[in-house]
Structure formats: structure tokens, C-alpha cells
Amino acid sequence: MKENQFFQQGVRGCLISLVMILLATCAVAVSANYQYPENPSCAGMLGAGFPVLFICDDWGGGSPTGSWGKIDYVDVLNGGVKPGGFLADFLFYWVLVWVLWFIASTVIFRGTNRHGLWWSTLISLGFIAGLLCAILIFQPTELTIGDYHAPTPAFILPTATPLEKMPASVTPMPVIPTTTPLETKPPTMTPTQSPTILPSPTTVPPALILNDFPLAIGATWIYSSVVAYQNPDDFDLLLTWNGFITDTVIDENTTPDGRLVYTLQEDMAPIPPQGVWTQPGTYEYIVSGDGIFRGDIKIYQWPLPSDHVTWEAFPDSGYVMNVNIIGNVDTPYGELNGCYQFFLATHPDGTVDTFCPGIGFVEHFYQHRGTAQIEHFVLVSFIPGQ
């Protein structure tokens, strides 16, 4: 008889604890309505949660554009939940529910069932302990691959405001002598091997493509740049590099099948620290078919639309480049007309580029989750080529 009573009390305690866990979880979800716009802990994006932020708006994983700028289930699927914040909020609401249940059982039901109280408490604490162990087990794995968790404000997204004070024209900067491996590279390099998967040339004359993107030997683009990257010694902090990036066309070749290959030298002043971000070097633009490729990425397609167009960014990847006309754009270089916005979302990053026909790319924004990195470049000078 006592064993049967003991079993009944255990079942009652289990049901009560499940209800408490469900109510606490629902309370955490409802707390997502308490939001923090442009929160540094979310790399400048929207965050939510009370009393502790536990979820960030995560569009970097290729989520639908309709979910940008708001918190919804897509952010959970994309990994926007902060485990530490979720556990803190869950504990807060679980304690609140437990206190309310204790008061209600005492006042309304005129006394508590001591055994039911202990059973529900022990089961709930077991659930919380299991949740904490899961977080402790999986959290190191995230840190190993560089998942970024900022407990305190570490970085504010750069804006174009400080760049507006720069002159409309900047003299191209010489390469700064350095002791890095860059010194071993000649000023010009033989173009690397072309991407293995490219479309066959079509009847689109290259002159039409180059009219929009004026690639020619000597053409130079200078960008004022801000790059935030993860501190290799402390994953909770972002380091910031501020400087200028200069891209200059140094070579032009034609392949036997008619593709035009332009080699560009990319210089940076000051040179970023070795090993934590990209270094000066060369890369290629390949004019092929109806567009331009950088590596295997199709960065441009002719003709540009009057409103909106998409194309496959990578061969057989499912990722598409979304292009919209945005009209006039103000840059430190000047006001440019008839510009377009190129957007590419992959997993786990996103890129937004501004392209103006006759000039090329005039602004670049990139955000990578995991190993945190944010890039923002704005054109300050353009010198046409020969």
C-alpha cells in the first residue's frame, strides 16, 4: 500500500514538474518580444530575451528575406539561440513558476502535498542539470570551430558616417615594405588556373560586359575599409582593422577558348596582422559567357535588370545571387547613378555589394558567423585603366 502511494506521489510530482518546465519554456519564448535593436552581442543585429538576451536574428545561414529584422523560428533553426542566455532565462522563469505554484497550492488548496512538492522539485532540478550538462558538452565544440559569443558589447557595426569626411579622391597608396611573406612575391604574378566549372562563351560581346565593369590594365579602385575579426586569443572579443584597400588591374590574358582573364593586385595599408585576416596578394576576374567570375563565384551577369533578377552564384550549389536596382548612391567618391545591390546568402555567411555600371563595386558588406568576421568597404577613389 505504501509502495503504491509512493508511486502515485512520484507520478503526480512528475506531471507537476513537466507542467512547470513547459510553462517556463513558454515564458522564455514570450520574452523574445523584449528586443534589443543592433545589439553588439548579436554582431550588431537584433537580439531578444528577458531578463537575459538568449536569441539573435540570424540571417547569415540563408534564411528567407521575410525573416530579416525580426525574431522567429528561422533564427532557432539557423542557430541563433545563445545557450547561456537561454539557460539563465529558463532558470529565472522556472523559479518564478515554482514560487507561484507553491503559493497557489498553499493558499488555494490550503496546504501543500510535501511529497509532491519534493518530487516535482527533484525532477525539475534533474532536467535543469541535464540541460546544463548538454550545454557544457557542446559548448566547447562550438568554441573549437570559432563560434562567437560576446557576453559584453565588443563591436559596433561600422557606418559610412566617418567616411563622408574623406576627400573625394585619394592618391593610390604604394605597397608598404614588410617582413611578411609578401616580400617574396613579385609585383606581378602569373594568373592562377581558371575555375574548372565555367559556362562556355556565348555571343555576348565582352565589350558590353566591360562597359559596365571597366576592367583594364591600370584601373584602380581604393576603398576605405573596416574589418572586425575574432581575437585568436579570446573568442569573446572582436579586433578591428581600419585602413585602405587598393585593387589594381596588373595583367590581362585571353585563354584559347576566348575567356578574358584579368589579374588584380590587392594592397592594404596598413597591412593587417598576419594570420588573422586576408593579406595583400593577387586574384583574378574572368570574363566568360554572359558574366564575370571570381573563382567559381559568378559576381556579375549581363545585362543588369530594370528591376530584379537572380542567377546561380555557384555551380550546382542552389545558392543564388539576388540583384535589385537601387538608383542613386552617395559614396566618398561621389554620387553615382543607376546602381544595383547584389545580395548572396550562404551558410553561414551573407554578402551585400553595391555595383554601379561604369565604375564597378562601390560598397561591400560581409558578415560571417561561426568564426566571427564583419567587413565594410566603401569606394573613395577610382582611376580608369588604359
C-alpha positions as CSV (number, residue, x, y, z in Angstrom):
1,M,0.0,0.0,0.0
2,K,2.8,2.3,0.9
3,E,4.7,1.4,-2.3
4,N,1.6,2.2,-4.3
5,Q,1.2,5.6,-2.5
6,F,4.9,6.3,-3.1
7,F,4.4,5.5,-6.9
8,Q,1.4,7.8,-7.1
9,Q,3.2,10.6,-5.5
10,G,6.1,10.2,-7.9
11,V,3.7,10.3,-10.9
12,R,2.0,13.4,-9.5
13,G,5.4,15.1,-9.0
14,C,6.4,14.1,-12.5
15,L,3.3,15.7,-14.0
16,I,3.7,18.8,-12.0
17,S,7.4,19.2,-13.0
18,L,6.5,18.7,-16.6
19,V,3.9,21.4,-16.4
20,M,6.4,23.7,-14.7
21,I,9.0,23.0,-17.4
22,L,6.5,23.7,-20.1
23,L,5.4,26.9,-18.5
24,A,9.0,28.1,-18.0
25,T,9.8,27.3,-21.6
26,C,6.7,29.2,-22.9
27,A,7.7,32.2,-20.7
28,V,11.2,32.2,-22.3
29,A,9.6,32.2,-25.7
30,V,7.2,35.0,-24.8
31,S,10.2,37.0,-23.5
32,A,11.5,37.2,-27.1
33,N,9.1,40.1,-27.5
34,Y,11.5,42.1,-25.3
35,Q,14.1,43.1,-28.0
36,Y,17.4,44.8,-28.3
37,P,18.0,46.5,-31.7
38,E,21.5,46.3,-33.2
39,N,22.8,44.5,-30.1
40,P,26.6,44.1,-30.1
41,S,26.3,40.6,-28.6
42,C,24.5,39.7,-31.9
43,A,27.2,41.3,-34.1
44,G,25.1,44.4,-34.5
45,M,21.9,42.6,-35.3
46,L,18.6,42.3,-33.5
47,G,18.6,40.4,-30.2
48,A,15.8,39.4,-27.8
49,G,15.1,37.9,-24.4
50,F,14.4,38.9,-20.8
51,P,16.0,39.1,-18.3
52,V,19.0,37.9,-20.4
53,L,19.3,38.0,-24.2
54,F,19.0,34.4,-25.5
55,I,18.4,34.7,-29.2
56,C,19.7,36.7,-32.2
57,D,18.3,37.5,-35.6
58,D,20.4,35.1,-37.7
59,W,20.1,35.7,-41.5
60,G,23.6,34.5,-42.3
61,G,22.5,31.0,-42.8
62,G,20.5,31.7,-45.9
63,S,17.1,32.3,-44.2
64,P,14.2,33.7,-46.2
65,T,14.4,37.5,-46.6
66,G,11.0,37.8,-44.9
67,S,12.6,36.8,-41.6
68,W,15.2,39.5,-41.6
69,G,14.9,42.1,-38.9
70,K,12.7,40.0,-36.6
71,I,12.9,37.1,-34.3
72,D,11.1,33.9,-35.4
73,Y,11.5,30.1,-35.7
74,V,14.0,30.6,-38.5
75,D,16.5,32.1,-36.1
76,V,16.2,29.0,-33.9
77,L,16.9,26.7,-36.9
78,N,19.8,28.8,-38.0
79,G,21.5,28.5,-34.6
80,G,20.6,32.0,-33.3
81,V,19.9,30.7,-29.7
82,K,22.5,31.6,-27.1
83,P,22.7,28.6,-24.8
84,G,23.9,30.5,-21.8
85,G,21.2,33.1,-22.1
86,F,18.5,30.5,-22.7
87,L,19.6,28.6,-19.5
88,A,19.6,31.8,-17.4
89,D,16.1,32.8,-18.6
90,F,14.8,29.3,-18.2
91,L,16.0,29.2,-14.6
92,F,14.6,32.6,-13.9
93,Y,11.1,31.6,-15.1
94,W,11.3,28.1,-13.6
95,V,11.9,29.6,-10.2
96,L,9.1,32.1,-10.7
97,V,6.7,29.3,-11.7
98,W,7.8,27.2,-8.8
99,V,7.1,30.1,-6.3
100,L,3.7,30.8,-7.9
101,W,2.8,27.1,-7.7
102,F,3.9,26.9,-4.1
103,I,1.9,30.0,-3.2
104,A,-1.2,28.7,-5.1
105,S,-1.1,25.3,-3.5
106,T,-0.7,26.8,-0.1
107,V,-3.4,29.5,-0.4
108,I,-6.0,28.0,-2.8
109,F,-5.7,24.3,-1.8
110,R,-5.0,25.1,1.9
111,G,-1.7,23.3,2.2
112,T,0.8,21.6,0.1
113,N,1.5,18.0,-0.6
114,R,5.0,17.7,0.8
115,H,5.9,14.6,-1.2
116,G,4.5,16.0,-4.4
117,L,6.5,19.2,-3.8
118,W,9.8,17.3,-3.4
119,W,9.2,15.0,-6.3
120,S,8.4,17.9,-8.7
121,T,11.4,19.9,-7.5
122,L,13.8,17.0,-7.8
123,I,12.6,16.1,-11.3
124,S,12.8,19.7,-12.4
125,L,16.3,20.0,-11.0
126,G,17.3,16.9,-12.8
127,F,16.0,18.3,-16.1
128,I,17.9,21.5,-15.5
129,A,21.1,19.6,-14.6
130,G,20.7,17.6,-17.8
131,L,20.3,20.8,-19.8
132,L,23.3,22.3,-18.2
133,C,25.4,19.2,-18.9
134,A,24.4,19.3,-22.5
135,I,25.4,22.9,-22.8
136,L,28.8,22.2,-21.2
137,I,29.3,19.2,-23.5
138,F,28.5,21.0,-26.8
139,Q,29.8,24.5,-25.9
140,P,33.5,23.6,-26.2
141,T,32.8,22.1,-29.7
142,E,31.4,25.5,-30.8
143,L,34.4,27.3,-29.4
144,T,36.7,25.0,-31.2
145,I,35.3,25.9,-34.6
146,G,35.1,29.5,-33.5
147,D,31.5,30.2,-32.7
148,Y,31.3,33.8,-31.5
149,H,29.7,34.5,-28.1
150,A,30.1,38.1,-26.9
151,P,29.0,38.5,-23.3
152,T,29.6,42.2,-23.3
153,P,29.4,44.8,-26.1
154,A,32.6,44.3,-28.2
155,F,31.9,45.8,-31.6
156,I,29.5,48.3,-33.2
157,L,28.7,47.9,-36.9
158,P,30.7,50.5,-38.9
159,T,28.6,53.1,-40.7
160,A,29.5,55.3,-43.6
161,T,29.4,58.4,-41.4
162,P,33.1,58.7,-40.7
163,L,33.9,58.1,-44.3
164,E,32.0,61.1,-45.5
165,K,34.7,63.3,-44.2
166,M,37.3,61.8,-46.5
167,P,38.3,63.6,-49.7
168,A,36.5,62.6,-52.9
169,S,39.8,61.4,-54.3
170,V,42.7,59.6,-52.7
171,T,46.1,59.0,-54.3
172,P,46.9,55.3,-54.8
173,M,49.0,54.1,-51.9
174,P,52.3,52.3,-52.5
175,V,52.9,48.9,-51.1
176,I,54.4,49.3,-47.6
177,P,57.6,47.3,-47.1
178,T,57.0,44.4,-44.8
179,T,58.8,41.4,-43.4
180,T,55.8,39.2,-44.1
181,P,55.9,36.5,-46.9
182,L,54.5,39.2,-49.2
183,E,58.1,40.4,-50.0
184,T,58.8,37.1,-51.7
185,K,56.1,37.7,-54.3
186,P,56.9,39.6,-57.5
187,P,54.9,42.8,-58.2
188,T,53.0,40.8,-60.9
189,M,52.1,37.2,-60.8
190,T,51.2,34.7,-63.5
191,P,47.4,34.2,-63.4
192,T,46.3,31.1,-61.5
193,Q,44.4,28.3,-63.0
194,S,40.9,29.2,-64.1
195,P,37.9,27.7,-62.3
196,T,37.1,24.2,-63.5
197,I,33.4,24.8,-63.9
198,L,32.5,27.7,-66.1
199,P,29.9,28.2,-68.9
200,S,31.0,28.1,-72.4
201,P,31.4,31.5,-74.1
202,T,28.3,32.9,-75.6
203,T,27.6,35.5,-78.2
204,V,27.6,38.3,-75.6
205,P,30.4,40.6,-76.7
206,P,32.9,41.2,-73.9
207,A,32.7,45.0,-74.6
208,L,29.2,45.1,-73.3
209,I,30.3,43.4,-70.0
210,L,33.3,45.7,-69.7
211,N,31.2,48.7,-70.3
212,D,29.5,48.0,-67.0
213,F,32.6,46.8,-65.2
214,P,35.6,48.7,-66.7
215,L,38.4,46.1,-66.3
216,A,41.5,47.3,-68.0
217,I,45.2,47.4,-67.1
218,G,45.9,50.2,-64.7
219,A,42.3,50.5,-63.5
220,T,42.4,51.2,-59.7
221,W,39.7,51.1,-57.0
222,I,40.5,52.4,-53.5
223,Y,38.2,51.5,-50.6
224,S,38.1,52.9,-47.1
225,S,37.7,49.7,-45.1
226,V,36.7,48.5,-41.6
227,V,37.2,44.8,-40.8
228,A,36.2,43.2,-37.4
229,Y,37.5,39.7,-36.8
230,Q,37.7,37.3,-33.9
231,N,40.5,37.7,-31.5
232,P,42.5,34.4,-31.8
233,D,43.4,34.6,-28.1
234,D,39.9,35.4,-26.9
235,F,36.9,34.2,-28.9
236,D,34.6,36.5,-26.9
237,L,36.3,39.7,-28.4
238,L,36.5,41.2,-31.8
239,L,39.5,43.0,-33.1
240,T,39.1,45.9,-35.6
241,W,41.3,46.8,-38.6
242,N,40.9,50.2,-40.2
243,G,42.7,51.1,-43.4
244,F,42.6,51.3,-47.2
245,I,42.3,48.5,-49.7
246,T,43.7,49.2,-53.2
247,D,42.8,46.9,-56.1
248,T,44.7,47.4,-59.4
249,V,44.4,45.5,-62.6
250,I,48.0,44.5,-63.4
251,D,47.6,41.9,-66.2
252,E,45.2,40.8,-69.0
253,N,45.2,37.5,-70.8
254,T,43.0,35.7,-73.3
255,T,42.6,31.9,-72.9
256,P,42.4,29.7,-76.0
257,D,38.6,29.3,-75.6
258,G,38.1,33.1,-75.6
259,R,37.8,33.9,-71.9
260,L,39.4,37.2,-70.7
261,V,41.4,36.8,-67.5
262,Y,42.2,40.0,-65.5
263,T,44.7,39.7,-62.7
264,L,44.4,42.3,-59.9
265,Q,46.9,43.2,-57.2
266,E,45.3,43.9,-53.8
267,D,47.3,46.1,-51.4
268,M,46.4,47.1,-47.9
269,A,47.6,50.0,-45.8
270,P,48.4,49.4,-43.1
271,I,48.9,45.6,-43.6
272,P,46.5,43.6,-41.4
273,P,48.1,41.3,-38.7
274,Q,49.5,38.1,-40.2
275,G,47.2,35.1,-39.8
276,V,44.0,36.8,-38.6
277,W,42.7,38.2,-41.9
278,T,43.5,38.2,-45.6
279,Q,46.8,39.6,-46.7
280,P,47.9,41.5,-49.8
281,G,48.1,39.4,-52.9
282,T,46.6,38.8,-56.3
283,Y,43.2,37.5,-57.5
284,E,41.5,37.1,-60.9
285,Y,38.3,38.2,-62.6
286,I,37.3,36.0,-65.5
287,V,35.0,37.4,-68.2
288,S,33.2,34.3,-69.6
289,G,29.9,33.7,-71.2
290,D,27.4,36.4,-70.1
291,G,29.2,37.4,-66.9
292,I,32.3,37.8,-64.7
293,F,33.6,35.2,-62.3
294,R,35.9,35.4,-59.3
295,G,37.0,31.9,-58.7
296,D,33.8,29.8,-59.0
297,I,31.5,32.7,-57.9
298,K,29.6,34.5,-60.6
299,I,29.7,38.1,-59.4
300,Y,28.2,39.8,-62.4
301,Q,25.8,38.9,-65.2
302,W,24.9,40.9,-68.4
303,P,22.5,42.6,-68.8
304,L,21.7,44.1,-65.5
305,P,17.9,44.3,-64.9
306,S,15.5,47.2,-64.9
307,D,14.1,45.9,-61.5
308,H,15.1,42.5,-60.2
309,V,17.0,39.4,-61.4
310,T,18.6,36.3,-59.9
311,W,21.3,33.9,-61.2
312,E,23.1,30.8,-59.8
313,A,26.1,32.1,-57.8
314,F,28.0,28.8,-57.6
315,P,27.7,25.8,-60.0
316,D,25.1,23.3,-58.8
317,S,25.0,24.8,-55.3
318,G,21.4,26.1,-55.0
319,Y,22.7,29.5,-53.9
320,V,21.5,32.4,-56.0
321,M,22.6,36.0,-56.4
322,N,19.7,38.4,-55.9
323,V,20.1,41.7,-57.8
324,N,17.9,44.8,-57.3
325,I,18.2,48.2,-58.8
326,I,18.6,50.9,-56.1
327,G,19.2,54.0,-58.1
328,N,21.5,56.8,-56.8
329,V,24.2,56.0,-54.2
330,D,26.3,58.5,-52.2
331,T,29.9,57.5,-51.6
332,P,33.0,59.4,-50.6
333,Y,34.0,59.1,-54.2
334,G,30.8,61.0,-55.2
335,E,27.2,60.5,-56.1
336,L,26.6,57.7,-58.5
337,N,23.5,56.9,-60.5
338,G,21.7,53.7,-61.7
339,C,23.3,51.5,-59.1
340,Y,22.4,47.9,-58.1
341,Q,22.5,45.9,-54.9
342,F,23.8,42.3,-55.1
343,F,22.9,40.0,-52.2
344,L,24.2,36.5,-51.7
345,A,23.3,34.4,-48.6
346,T,25.1,31.1,-48.0
347,H,25.7,29.0,-44.9
348,P,26.9,30.6,-42.7
349,D,27.6,34.0,-44.2
350,G,26.0,36.8,-46.1
351,T,27.3,39.4,-48.6
352,V,25.7,42.7,-49.8
353,D,27.6,44.5,-52.6
354,T,26.7,47.8,-54.3
355,F,27.5,47.9,-58.0
356,C,27.4,50.9,-60.3
357,P,27.8,50.5,-64.1
358,G,30.8,52.2,-65.4
359,I,32.6,52.1,-62.1
360,G,32.2,48.6,-60.6
361,F,31.8,47.6,-57.0
362,V,31.5,50.7,-54.8
363,E,30.5,49.3,-51.4
364,H,30.9,45.9,-49.8
365,F,29.4,44.4,-46.6
366,Y,30.1,40.9,-45.4
367,Q,29.2,39.1,-42.2
368,H,30.3,35.6,-41.2
369,R,29.0,33.7,-38.3
370,G,31.0,30.9,-36.5
371,T,34.4,32.4,-36.7
372,A,33.1,36.0,-36.5
373,Q,34.1,38.4,-39.2
374,I,32.5,41.6,-40.4
375,E,33.7,43.6,-43.4
376,H,32.6,47.0,-44.7
377,F,34.4,48.7,-47.7
378,V,33.3,52.0,-49.4
379,L,34.9,53.4,-52.5
380,V,36.9,56.6,-52.1
381,S,38.7,56.7,-55.4
382,F,38.5,55.2,-58.9
383,I,41.1,55.6,-61.7
384,P,40.1,54.2,-65.1
385,G,42.6,51.9,-66.9
386,Q,44.2,52.2,-70.3
